Amino acid sequence: MAVVTATRLEAGPLLSELDAWPAPSWAPSWPALTAGELRGVPVVVASTGLGKASAAATVAALLGASAGAVRAVVQVGVGGAYPGAAVGMGQAALAASELDLDLGVGRHPGWQGLEALAVPGDETRNRIDLAGPALDAASQATGLRALPFATSDAVTALEDDAAYLAGRFGVAVESMEGAGAARAAALLRVPFVEVRGVSNEVGVRDKSRWRLRDAVAAACQAAPAAIAAVWEVVA
């Protein structure tokens, strides 16, 4: 099982309770990973760095190098809650889907998704559906709601823009990595589950109003149960 976070901060509580093992023989030169057992589940933990590209590259590197030893990917981290989201500050949620807010034509509010390009023979879509046995098991084990997530290379900086995105797309949580990791896992046909704690309101850049450490704690409190549940599905 691969557990990926954007930063070491988001991985910290999980690493602190990991019964560490030597790195597996298949470990790639990048990314750096920590192997061990987390509440009875064998895992490798890696931090991707910020952004969709780094997240996708990390997942692809782990899955390619492991040659089937990694059977699922769980992403753990923090994100912002859009206006009206059914998850509050310092709480956690699972991703029911991921929406790439960047790929397409133009810029918001006139932005159109990949369907506007209509590239012959290409099946890529902006929305990645994460429904399946792994998500069902994780939701039941954690008691967390599965909500629609969105990913952007540049986080939303204005409250009016946050309201627009929430209204147009019906999304609940924003991050910078989820769609990249989810797409890589989908292309490589590996179950993917994403759990995030809410650190801030999307569009609010005043960090005195953020609850980053509460969000990390919420995500990492839920993550072991989600990881164990997914492991039961794929083991």
MOHUUR-V840934 format. One record per residue. N is the residue number from 0. RES is the residue in three letters. BURIAL is # if it has 16 or more other C-alpha atoms within 10 Angstrom, else .. Layout:
BEGIN
[[N,RES,BURIAL] [N,RES,BURIAL]]
END
This chain:
BEGIN
[[0,MET,#] [1,ALA,#] [2,VAL,#] [3,VAL,#] [4,THR,#] [5,ALA,#] [6,THR,#] [7,ARG,#] [8,LEU,.] [9,GLU,#] [10,ALA,#] [11,GLY,.] [12,PRO,.] [13,LEU,#] [14,LEU,#] [15,SER,.] [16,GLU,.] [17,LEU,#] [18,ASP,.] [19,ALA,#] [20,TRP,.] [21,PRO,.] [22,ALA,.] [23,PRO,.] [24,SER,.] [25,TRP,.] [26,ALA,#] [27,PRO,#] [28,SER,.] [29,TRP,.] [30,PRO,#] [31,ALA,.] [32,LEU,#] [33,THR,#] [34,ALA,#] [35,GLY,#] [36,GLU,.] [37,LEU,#] [38,ARG,.] [39,GLY,.] [40,VAL,#] [41,PRO,#] [42,VAL,#] [43,VAL,#] [44,VAL,#] [45,ALA,#] [46,SER,#] [47,THR,#] [48,GLY,#] [49,LEU,.] [50,GLY,#] [51,LYS,#] [52,ALA,#] [53,SER,#] [54,ALA,#] [55,ALA,#] [56,ALA,#] [57,THR,#] [58,VAL,#] [59,ALA,#] [60,ALA,#] [61,LEU,#] [62,LEU,#] [63,GLY,.] [64,ALA,#] [65,SER,#] [66,ALA,.] [67,GLY,.] [68,ALA,.] [69,VAL,#] [70,ARG,#] [71,ALA,#] [72,VAL,#] [73,VAL,#] [74,GLN,#] [75,VAL,#] [76,GLY,#] [77,VAL,#] [78,GLY,#] [79,GLY,#] [80,ALA,#] [81,TYR,#] [82,PRO,#] [83,GLY,.] [84,ALA,#] [85,ALA,.] [86,VAL,#] [87,GLY,#] [88,MET,#] [89,GLY,#] [90,GLN,#] [91,ALA,#] [92,ALA,#] [93,LEU,#] [94,ALA,#] [95,ALA,#] [96,SER,#] [97,GLU,#] [98,LEU,#] [99,ASP,#] [100,LEU,#] [101,ASP,#] [102,LEU,#] [103,GLY,#] [104,VAL,.] [105,GLY,.] [106,ARG,.] [107,HIS,.] [108,PRO,.] [109,GLY,.] [110,TRP,.] [111,GLN,#] [112,GLY,#] [113,LEU,#] [114,GLU,.] [115,ALA,.] [116,LEU,.] [117,ALA,.] [118,VAL,.] [119,PRO,.] [120,GLY,.] [121,ASP,.] [122,GLU,.] [123,THR,.] [124,ARG,.] [125,ASN,#] [126,ARG,#] [127,ILE,#] [128,ASP,.] [129,LEU,#] [130,ALA,.] [131,GLY,.] [132,PRO,.] [133,ALA,#] [134,LEU,#] [135,ASP,#] [136,ALA,#] [137,ALA,#] [138,SER,#] [139,GLN,.] [140,ALA,#] [141,THR,#] [142,GLY,.] [143,LEU,#] [144,ARG,#] [145,ALA,#] [146,LEU,#] [147,PRO,#] [148,PHE,#] [149,ALA,#] [150,THR,#] [151,SER,#] [152,ASP,.] [153,ALA,.] [154,VAL,#] [155,THR,#] [156,ALA,.] [157,LEU,.] [158,GLU,#] [159,ASP,.] [160,ASP,#] [161,ALA,#] [162,ALA,#] [163,TYR,.] [164,LEU,#] [165,ALA,#] [166,GLY,.] [167,ARG,.] [168,PHE,.] [169,GLY,#] [170,VAL,#] [171,ALA,#] [172,VAL,#] [173,GLU,#] [174,SER,#] [175,MET,#] [176,GLU,#] [177,GLY,#] [178,ALA,#] [179,GLY,#] [180,ALA,#] [181,ALA,#] [182,ARG,#] [183,ALA,#] [184,ALA,#] [185,ALA,.] [186,LEU,.] [187,LEU,.] [188,ARG,.] [189,VAL,#] [190,PRO,#] [191,PHE,#] [192,VAL,#] [193,GLU,#] [194,VAL,#] [195,ARG,#] [196,GLY,#] [197,VAL,#] [198,SER,#] [199,ASN,#] [200,GLU,#] [201,VAL,#] [202,GLY,#] [203,VAL,#] [204,ARG,.] [205,ASP,.] [206,LYS,.] [207,SER,.] [208,ARG,.] [209,TRP,#] [210,ARG,#] [211,LEU,#] [212,ARG,#] [213,ASP,#] [214,ALA,#] [215,VAL,#] [216,ALA,#] [217,ALA,#] [218,ALA,#] [219,CYS,#] [220,GLN,#] [221,ALA,#] [222,ALA,#] [223,PRO,#] [224,ALA,#] [225,ALA,#] [226,ILE,#] [227,ALA,#] [228,ALA,#] [229,VAL,#] [230,TRP,#] [231,GLU,.] [232,VAL,#] [233,VAL,.] [234,ALA,.]]
END
